[in-house]
Amino acid sequence: MELRNKILNAISKNSKITNEDLAVMLGIKKEVIDAEITAMEQEKIICGYPTLINWENSDCEKVTALIEVKVTPQRGMGFERIAERIYKFEEVESVYLMSGGFDLAVMIVGKNMQEISNFVWNKLAPLESVTSTSTNFVLKKYKEHGMALVDNVKDDERMLITP
């Protein structure tokens, strides 16, 4: 288990690390690393290797929204069935069961605010178990998946004013 945790920690920080480099870093044979990673992929511990993109630095405009969703859980299924219906929409990036003032947090990415609005209006809100939604647009991303997305900011960039 400790080896798996070391592998998972390393690839969560850099999914492009080669198995050879990982073997050297951990002091283990490459074949052992290969076998562990293959096993974790088959066991769905490792579910993919997504790329973190800072869309603000690209020519492609994207808008991200966090939608707070209140739902009525279904008898015998709880939140599972409605969560599954929501995560199957291609616009949806993530769905989380939450504690607090709402039940599900839904992260979606769209071309613009209108596209996100259309998704909420036409697809999400009409679902039978959904009782209300509240859409919050992300204005700026500073850190995502453990990676800073902004250049280092000085501690205090305010102009000094003297009386």
Secondary structure as GFF3:
##gff-version 3
##sequence-region A 1 163
A	DSSP	alpha_helix	2	13	.	.	.	ID=ss1
A	DSSP	alpha_helix	19	26	.	.	.	ID=ss2
A	DSSP	alpha_helix	30	42	.	.	.	ID=ss3
A	DSSP	three_ten_helix	55	57	.	.	.	ID=ss4
A	DSSP	beta_strand	63	71	.	.	.	ID=ss5
A	DSSP	alpha_helix	80	87	.	.	.	ID=ss6
A	DSSP	beta_strand	92	97	.	.	.	ID=ss7
A	DSSP	beta_strand	104	110	.	.	.	ID=ss8
A	DSSP	alpha_helix	113	119	.	.	.	ID=ss9
A	DSSP	pi_helix	120	124	.	.	.	ID=ss10
A	DSSP	beta_strand	130	137	.	.	.	ID=ss11
A	DSSP	beta_strand	143	144	.	.	.	ID=ss12
A	DSSP	beta_strand	147	148	.	.	.	ID=ss13
###
